[in-house]
Amino acid sequence: MAVGWARDGAVNEQIEASISDELARMRAQQERQVGESRTHCAECEEPIPEQRRHALPGVKLCIECQQERDGRVSDRGGINRRASKDSQLR
């Protein structure tokens, strides 16, 4: 595969590095959530079902509030590892 000036395997290394970064971010977020589960939602004060508290230790939000939060787009300071001309023009 022709990749210009990149050495052999550089593209795969970039993909693996991106995946590793994302997994590390997700694990760090998961560790912050561990703790005692709340009985009522931190945002709307609705009761959190017991099954949810046992399934997700450290849960702080009810299902509806969590779905709303998951639906939001969050900016992550992504790194342009490839630095292609196309991505630089955007």
Backbone as ProteinMPNN parsed JSONL, in Angstrom:
{"seq_chain_A": "MAVGWARDGAVNEQIEASISDELARMRAQQERQVGESRTHCAECEEPIPEQRRHALPGVKLCIECQQERDGRVSDRGGINRRASKDSQLR", "coords_chain_A": {"N_chain_A": [[0.853, -1.175, 0.0], [0.628, 2.158, -0.884], [1.812, 4.82, 0.919], [2.931, 7.295, 0.867], [5.331, 9.271, 2.465], [5.421, 7.914, 4.818], [6.623, 5.324, 6.989], [6.671, 1.713, 6.659], [3.864, 0.166, 8.095], [3.154, 2.334, 9.645], [0.623, 3.512, 9.478], [-1.057, 1.586, 10.615], [-0.017, 1.629, 13.205], [-0.789, 4.178, 13.996], [-3.563, 3.924, 14.008], [-3.871, 1.963, 16.003], [-2.819, 3.399, 18.176], [-4.721, 5.432, 18.415], [-6.973, 3.942, 19.141], [-6.064, 2.873, 21.564], [-5.794, 5.229, 23.077], [-8.484, 6.053, 23.244], [-9.631, 3.886, 24.623], [-8.243, 4.116, 27.057], [-9.239, 6.592, 27.92], [-11.936, 5.914, 28.28], [-11.732, 3.958, 30.297], [-10.689, 5.485, 32.394], [-12.824, 7.212, 32.828], [-14.718, 5.384, 33.674], [-13.576, 4.5, 36.08], [-13.806, 6.798, 37.641], [-16.473, 6.779, 38.158], [-16.994, 4.737, 39.922], [-18.016, 3.858, 43.135], [-20.186, 4.508, 45.854], [-23.489, 3.713, 45.03], [-26.15, 5.92, 44.198], [-29.412, 6.382, 45.613], [-31.289, 7.992, 44.529], [-31.633, 9.962, 41.589], [-28.993, 12.153, 40.575], [-29.551, 14.382, 39.093], [-32.367, 14.706, 38.507], [-33.658, 13.781, 40.744], [-35.3, 11.544, 40.765], [-36.225, 8.198, 41.775], [-33.688, 5.671, 41.581], [-33.771, 2.568, 40.055], [-33.403, -0.501, 41.863], [-32.249, -2.698, 40.528], [-30.708, -1.438, 38.576], [-28.83, -0.118, 40.162], [-27.442, -2.288, 41.229], [-26.453, -3.488, 38.925], [-24.776, -1.542, 37.842], [-22.338, -0.496, 39.614], [-21.86, 2.363, 41.606], [-23.503, 4.093, 40.255], [-24.992, 7.177, 39.362], [-27.005, 8.503, 38.034], [-30.4, 8.391, 36.806], [-31.981, 6.268, 34.322], [-33.139, 7.797, 32.227], [-31.928, 10.373, 32.476], [-29.269, 9.616, 32.127], [-29.328, 8.655, 29.498], [-29.92, 11.034, 28.169], [-27.606, 12.49, 28.753], [-25.687, 10.868, 27.499], [-26.394, 11.274, 24.883], [-25.502, 13.776, 24.265], [-23.089, 15.702, 22.504], [-19.703, 15.599, 23.03], [-16.793, 17.533, 23.246], [-13.664, 16.405, 22.505], [-10.29, 16.807, 22.793], [-9.01, 15.957, 20.124], [-6.303, 14.327, 18.467], [-4.606, 14.924, 15.535], [-3.199, 12.536, 14.161], [-2.413, 11.635, 11.716], [-2.131, 13.813, 10.016], [-2.918, 14.571, 7.445], [-3.214, 16.279, 4.287], [-5.84, 16.796, 3.568], [-7.25, 16.784, 6.027], [-6.092, 18.971, 7.238], [-7.047, 21.09, 5.823], [-9.615, 21.47, 6.61]], "CA_chain_A": [[0.0, 0.0, 0.0], [1.409, 3.383, -0.976], [1.421, 5.763, 1.972], [3.74, 8.506, 0.81], [6.598, 9.268, 3.19], [5.318, 7.134, 6.059], [7.298, 4.024, 6.954], [5.762, 0.566, 6.652], [3.174, -0.09, 9.356], [2.866, 3.564, 10.39], [-0.827, 3.748, 9.527], [-1.609, 0.676, 11.629], [0.399, 2.128, 14.515], [-1.625, 5.336, 14.305], [-4.897, 3.413, 14.347], [-3.767, 1.324, 17.321], [-2.631, 4.444, 19.178], [-6.016, 6.092, 18.599], [-7.824, 3.015, 19.892], [-5.535, 2.817, 22.937], [-6.158, 6.487, 23.747], [-9.918, 6.049, 23.531], [-9.857, 2.909, 25.697], [-7.739, 4.704, 28.302], [-10.193, 7.62, 28.326], [-13.146, 5.245, 28.768], [-11.42, 3.321, 31.583], [-10.564, 6.547, 33.399], [-14.179, 7.678, 33.123], [-15.374, 4.321, 34.427], [-13.016, 4.494, 37.432], [-14.353, 7.941, 38.369], [-17.868, 6.512, 38.498], [-17.098, 3.722, 40.955], [-18.266, 4.38, 44.469], [-21.498, 4.1, 46.331], [-24.597, 4.102, 44.157], [-27.17, 6.774, 44.802], [-30.763, 5.833, 45.543], [-32.06, 8.928, 43.708], [-30.848, 10.578, 40.518], [-28.295, 13.385, 40.944], [-30.069, 15.515, 38.327], [-33.821, 14.922, 38.587], [-34.112, 13.266, 42.041], [-36.184, 10.375, 40.635], [-35.576, 7.003, 42.334], [-32.949, 4.8, 40.672], [-34.181, 1.192, 40.358], [-32.414, -1.321, 42.562], [-31.544, -3.513, 39.546], [-29.697, -0.583, 37.938], [-27.767, 0.128, 41.139], [-26.63, -3.5, 41.357], [-25.788, -3.753, 37.645], [-23.757, -0.513, 37.625], [-21.882, 0.065, 40.883], [-21.479, 3.767, 41.552], [-24.397, 4.843, 39.359], [-25.457, 8.441, 39.946], [-28.121, 9.038, 37.267], [-31.439, 7.474, 36.36], [-31.814, 5.879, 32.927], [-33.502, 8.899, 31.339], [-30.883, 11.4, 32.535], [-28.049, 9.057, 31.543], [-29.508, 8.647, 28.043], [-29.798, 12.415, 27.715], [-26.186, 12.858, 28.843], [-24.969, 10.109, 26.473], [-26.74, 11.817, 23.584], [-24.801, 15.04, 24.035], [-21.792, 15.625, 21.847], [-18.666, 16.179, 23.881], [-15.556, 17.827, 22.538], [-12.439, 15.817, 23.029], [-9.162, 17.373, 22.073], [-8.435, 14.91, 19.301], [-4.995, 14.552, 17.881], [-4.536, 14.552, 14.139], [-1.963, 11.777, 14.059], [-2.045, 11.403, 10.327], [-1.753, 15.105, 9.475], [-3.096, 14.59, 5.992], [-3.551, 17.587, 3.749], [-7.286, 16.933, 3.591], [-7.706, 17.139, 7.374], [-5.568, 20.283, 7.575], [-7.819, 22.099, 5.119], [-10.938, 21.621, 7.229]], "C_chain_A": [[0.895, 1.233, 0.0], [0.911, 4.381, 0.056], [2.262, 7.031, 1.956], [5.028, 8.338, 1.578], [6.556, 8.442, 4.47], [6.023, 5.79, 5.909], [6.252, 2.914, 6.98], [5.164, 0.357, 8.043], [2.801, 1.156, 10.141], [1.37, 3.818, 10.521], [-1.462, 2.857, 10.583], [-1.23, 1.116, 13.037], [-0.455, 3.319, 14.944], [-3.025, 4.906, 14.712], [-4.882, 2.789, 15.735], [-3.587, 2.346, 18.437], [-3.938, 5.178, 19.456], [-6.956, 5.229, 19.428], [-7.367, 2.946, 21.347], [-5.899, 4.069, 23.725], [-7.622, 6.494, 24.145], [-10.247, 5.06, 24.647], [-9.383, 3.444, 27.042], [-8.686, 5.769, 28.82], [-11.45, 6.985, 28.911], [-12.898, 4.587, 30.12], [-11.306, 4.353, 32.696], [-11.938, 7.069, 33.795], [-14.914, 6.648, 33.971], [-14.876, 4.293, 35.867], [-13.556, 5.644, 38.272], [-15.775, 7.661, 38.845], [-18.012, 5.521, 39.651], [-17.198, 4.401, 42.315], [-19.633, 3.878, 44.898], [-22.574, 4.605, 45.379], [-25.568, 4.983, 44.915], [-28.525, 6.093, 44.695], [-31.664, 6.699, 44.678], [-31.11, 9.628, 42.736], [-30.246, 11.91, 40.975], [-28.857, 14.598, 40.212], [-31.557, 15.769, 38.558], [-34.441, 14.421, 39.891], [-35.155, 12.152, 41.951], [-35.468, 9.164, 41.238], [-34.86, 6.199, 41.243], [-33.317, 3.367, 41.03], [-33.037, 0.374, 40.96], [-31.605, -2.176, 41.584], [-30.439, -2.71, 38.863], [-28.53, -0.332, 38.888], [-26.868, -1.082, 41.309], [-25.861, -3.792, 40.075], [-24.633, -2.795, 37.395], [-23.329, 0.088, 38.956], [-21.426, 1.511, 40.709], [-22.364, 4.618, 40.661], [-24.949, 6.068, 40.08], [-26.707, 8.983, 39.267], [-29.147, 7.963, 36.944], [-31.242, 7.205, 34.865], [-32.08, 7.049, 31.983], [-32.42, 9.979, 31.314], [-29.581, 10.896, 31.919], [-28.155, 9.023, 30.023], [-29.38, 10.052, 27.469], [-28.333, 12.846, 27.706], [-25.379, 12.139, 27.76], [-25.232, 10.66, 25.079], [-26.041, 13.112, 23.255], [-23.461, 14.792, 23.351], [-20.772, 16.297, 22.748], [-17.409, 16.392, 23.045], [-14.403, 17.163, 23.258], [-11.319, 16.376, 22.179], [-8.454, 16.303, 21.275], [-7.096, 15.313, 18.712], [-5.044, 14.076, 16.444], [-3.21, 13.836, 13.922], [-1.49, 11.665, 12.615], [-1.57, 12.687, 9.655], [-1.848, 15.146, 7.956], [-3.492, 15.994, 5.534], [-5.04, 17.828, 3.824], [-7.776, 17.383, 4.963], [-7.203, 18.52, 7.791], [-6.372, 21.392, 6.923], [-9.167, 22.359, 5.755], [-10.931, 22.637, 8.31]], "O_chain_A": [[1.821, 1.33, 0.805], [-0.265, 4.744, 0.067], [2.293, 7.764, 2.945], [5.751, 7.363, 1.369], [7.58, 8.295, 5.137], [6.018, 5.194, 4.833], [5.085, 3.158, 7.288], [5.88, 0.372, 9.044], [2.188, 1.049, 11.203], [0.906, 4.288, 11.559], [-2.305, 3.309, 11.358], [-2.032, 0.99, 13.963], [-0.802, 3.451, 16.117], [-3.604, 5.455, 15.65], [-5.767, 3.049, 16.549], [-4.14, 2.181, 19.524], [-4.232, 5.511, 20.604], [-7.652, 5.728, 20.311], [-8.194, 2.958, 22.259], [-6.267, 3.987, 24.897], [-7.965, 6.895, 25.257], [-11.057, 5.364, 25.522], [-10.05, 3.247, 28.057], [-8.921, 5.854, 30.026], [-11.973, 7.457, 29.921], [-13.756, 4.646, 31.001], [-11.772, 4.123, 33.812], [-12.187, 7.338, 34.97], [-15.652, 7.01, 34.888], [-15.668, 4.084, 36.786], [-13.746, 5.493, 39.479], [-16.227, 8.247, 39.829], [-19.062, 5.477, 40.292], [-16.528, 5.399, 42.581], [-20.155, 2.915, 44.336], [-22.572, 5.768, 44.975], [-25.779, 4.814, 46.116], [-28.754, 5.308, 43.775], [-32.673, 6.229, 44.152], [-29.938, 9.849, 43.038], [-30.895, 12.692, 41.669], [-28.662, 15.728, 40.658], [-31.966, 16.909, 38.78], [-35.634, 14.62, 40.118], [-35.821, 11.845, 42.939], [-34.238, 9.103, 41.217], [-35.362, 6.065, 40.127], [-33.191, 2.976, 42.191], [-31.87, 0.544, 40.605], [-30.405, -2.365, 41.781], [-29.359, -3.237, 38.6], [-27.373, -0.334, 38.467], [-25.662, -0.934, 41.511], [-24.737, -4.292, 40.129], [-23.623, -3.179, 36.806], [-23.902, 1.088, 39.388], [-20.695, 1.833, 39.772], [-22.01, 5.753, 40.343], [-25.323, 6.003, 41.251], [-27.403, 9.824, 39.836], [-28.816, 6.784, 36.824], [-30.417, 7.855, 34.222], [-31.322, 7.265, 31.038], [-32.038, 10.447, 30.241], [-28.868, 11.656, 31.264], [-27.185, 9.327, 29.328], [-28.796, 10.237, 26.402], [-27.877, 13.491, 26.763], [-24.482, 12.736, 27.164], [-24.39, 10.529, 24.19], [-25.987, 13.512, 22.092], [-22.794, 13.788, 23.603], [-20.963, 17.436, 23.175], [-17.019, 15.54, 22.247], [-14.202, 17.342, 24.459], [-11.421, 16.401, 20.953], [-7.414, 15.794, 21.695], [-6.814, 16.491, 18.495], [-5.473, 12.956, 16.166], [-2.216, 14.456, 13.543], [-0.29, 11.609, 12.349], [-0.684, 12.639, 8.802], [-0.974, 15.684, 7.276], [-4.035, 16.785, 6.306], [-5.472, 18.944, 4.113], [-8.625, 18.269, 5.056], [-7.834, 19.175, 8.621], [-6.38, 22.52, 7.415], [-9.8, 23.374, 5.464], [-11.965, 22.884, 8.932]]}, "name": "protein", "num_of_chains": 1, "seq": "MAVGWARDGAVNEQIEASISDELARMRAQQERQVGESRTHCAECEEPIPEQRRHALPGVKLCIECQQERDGRVSDRGGINRRASKDSQLR"}
